[in-house]
Amino acid sequence: MARLIRTAQRAMLSSPSCSIKTLTDGLPRRHRNFALRSTEAILTTNLQTRPYVTETVSKSPFEANILRILRNEIEYHSEYAPPQQPITKFNSFTVQDRPGEQWITIRGKYGGDEDVKIEVTMFDGCEHVPKLGDDSSGVDVHLHISLLVDISKGEGGRELEFVCSAWPDRLEVDKVYLLRRDGMLTRPYMGPDFRNLNGKLQKTFRQYLEERGVNNELSVFLHEYMTNKDKTELLRWLGDVKSFVEK
C-alpha cells in the first residue's frame, strides 16, 4: 500500500497535470484521502522552494507615468535632435570630453617647450543683447562659457593662467594670474582686473593667447561643441533617471 502511495506522489511531482485521484482510485477511501493530503503538502512545499519562482513587482500608476514620459523624452531627443560623436581634435589641440561632467579639457603645445591646457565649462551664463534687423525691439540671448587657460614651461615651474569668457563670436580675457602650483602661497596677489590694465598691455596679452590658438575661432568651436555635449548629457541623465525608477 505504501509503495502505491509513493508511486502516486512521484507521478504527481513529475507531472502536476496528472490526477492523483486517477492513480489512487483502487485504494480504500482512508488511504486515498491520506495520499491526496500528503501529495498536496509536498507539491505546496516544492513550489514555494523552487528557485525560478519569482515575484513580479508592479509599478504604481505614478511611477508608470514617469517612465512613460521619460521614454517619450528619450525617443524624441534620440530621433529628432540626436547628438553627434564628440570631436577629438581642433586645430593643434586635442579635445578630451569628460562624460557625465560639466567640463572638457583641451591640450596643446606651443614652441616645443610650452604646454597649453584649457579647462572649459558647459554653458554657465548668458547675456541679453538687442536683436538686429527689422525686429529691433526684441532681445537675443547669448550663452556664456568659462575657460581657464594654463600655459606652463616644464614640470614644477610657474604657470600663467588666464580666466576667459567665450561668447558665441568672441573671446574675452577677464583675469591674468601667475601661479606656482608646487608652492602656492596661502593668499597670493592675483593681479588686477584685466579691464583695468593699460590698453596696450591688454592688446599684448590677447596677441599672446592668439599665437597659441586661444582666439575667437576657438570660442565659436566651443559653442558648437557644448551645444552637442548638452544634448549628450541630457540623454545620459534621462537614461540614468529611467534606470533608477525602473528598479
N, C-alpha and C positions, 0 to 999 in steps of 0.2 A: 504493500500500500504506500509506504513512504517513498519507495522508488518511483511509483507512478506520479506522486505529487511533485517530486523533484524534477521529473521529466516534463511535467506541465509547466513548472516555473521556468525551466530553461527555455522552453519553447516561447513563452511569453516575453522573456527578456531578449531573445534573439529576433523575435518578430512581434512587436507590440500590437500589430493589427490582428494577430491571431487571437481567437476567442478561447479563454481558459475554460469557459463553460463547455465548449465542444470537446476539449481534451479530458474533462472530468465528468462527462455525462454518465459514465459507467460506475462512478463512485457513489457510496451511500451519502445521504444528504449531509450528515455530520462531517464526513471527511471532505466533501465537496466544498462546504462553507469554509472550512479551515484552509483549504488550498486557495480559495479565492481571496480570503483576507490576507494571508501571508504573501501571496504574489503581488497584491496591490501595494502592500507595505514596501516590498523590495523595489517595485517599479518607482514609487514615490521617492525613495532614498536615492535610487540610481539617477533619476532625472535631476534631483537637487544638487548632486555632486559632479555631474558631467561638466568638464571644463569648457565646452563650447556653448553652453547655455548662458547667454549674456542678457543683461537688462538694457533695453533701449531707453535712452534718456531723451525725452521730448523737450523741445524748446517752448518757452512761454510765448504767447502771441506778441508780446513786446519785443523779445529777442528775435523772433522770426521776422518781424517787421524791420528791425535794424539790419539784419542780414540781407534782406531783400533790397533795402536801399543801398547798402554797401556794394552788393553785387552789381546793381544797376550803375552806380558811380564808376566802379572799376571797368565795367564793359564800355561805358561811354568814353572815358578817358583813353582806354586802350584802342578803341576803334576810330574815334573822331579827332583826337589830339594826342597821338602816341608820341612818347619821347624818342629821340634818336640816340644812337650809340655815342657815348661821350668821346669828344676829340682828345687825343693824347699829345698832339703837337701843335704849337702855334709859333710860326717863325722859328727863332732859335731856341724857344722854350719847350720844356717837357711839362705837360699838364697832368697832374695826379688828382683824380677825383677821390673823394672820401665818402663812400656810400653811407647813408644814414646820418651824415653830419651836415652842418650848415657852412662848411668851409671846403675850399680846394687849395692845393699847393702847386705853385709853378716854380720851376727851377731852370736856371740858365747860367752861362759862363760869359765872361767878357774879358778880352785881352789876355786870356791864358792864365791869369792869376786871380781873377775876381770871381767870386760866387755870388749869384743873384738869386735870392729866394723871396717869393711873393706869397703871402698868405691872403686869401681872398674870401670874403663872406658871400653868402647869398644876399638877395635884396634885403636891406635893413633900414630903408628910409625912402623918402620921396620929397620932391619939391613941386609946387604948383606954378605953372608958367602960363601966360596968356596964349591962346590959340592964334595961329597965324592964318591969314586968308580972310574969306568972307565972314566966317563965324568968329569975329574978333572979340565978341562979348564973353565967350566961354573960356575954360582953362584946360590945360593938359597936365597930366601927372607924369613927371619924370622920375623913374626909380633910381635909387642910390645904392652903390656898393662900396664897402670899405676895403682898403688894401693896406697891408704892412709890407713895405719893400725893404729887405735887408741886403746890404752889399758888404761883403767881408773879403779880407785878404788873408788866407791861411787860417789854420785852426788856432783857437785860443786868443786871437787878436781882437781888435776893435771892429765894431760894425757901425756903418752909417745906416740909420733906419729912417725911412720916410713914411709918414702916415698920409695916405692919399684918399681922395674921393673919386670914384668912377661914375660919371654920368653917361647917359646914352651916347653922347657925341664928343665928350671931352674928359680929360683927366686933370684933377686939381690937386695941388700939394697943400696939406694942412699944417704939418709939423715936420721938423728935421731933428733927429737925435743922434748923438754919438755915444754908443754903448760899449761896455766891456763885459761880456757875458760871464767870464770866469771870476770876476772880482768886482761885481757891481756894487756901488755904494748904496746905502740904505735909502737915501733921498737925493739922488743926483740932480744936478741942474739940467733940465731937458731942453733948454734953448727957448727962444721967443716964439710967439705965434708967427707962422710963415708970412702971413699978410702984413706983419709989422716990419718985415725986413726991407732993406733998401731994394728998390725996383730992379737994379742991375743984378743984385745978388739973387733975387727971386728968379730972374731970367736965366742966370748961370746954373742954378740948381735944376731948373726944368730941362735945360740942354744936357746936363749931366745924366738925368734919367732917360731922356730921349735917345742918347747914344747907346744906352743899354737896353733899348727896346721897350721901355716903360713910357708909353705915349698915348695919344688919342686913339690910335688904331687898336691898341690893347684894350682900351676902355670899351670900344664897340664890340670887340670879340667877347669880352667878359659878360656883357649884357646878353648876347646871344647864347653863350654857354649857360649862364644862370637861368635863363628862361627855360632851357631844356632840362636843367637839373631840377628846377622847381616841379616840372611835370613828373620826372622820375621819382623824386622824393615823395610827392603826393600819392602816386600809385603804390609805392612801398608802404607808406603809412596806412593807406586804406586796406592793403592786404594784411598787414600786421594786426590791425584792429579786427578785421573779419576773422582771422585765425583765433584771436583771443575769445571772441564771442561764441565761436563755434565749439570751443572746448567744453 
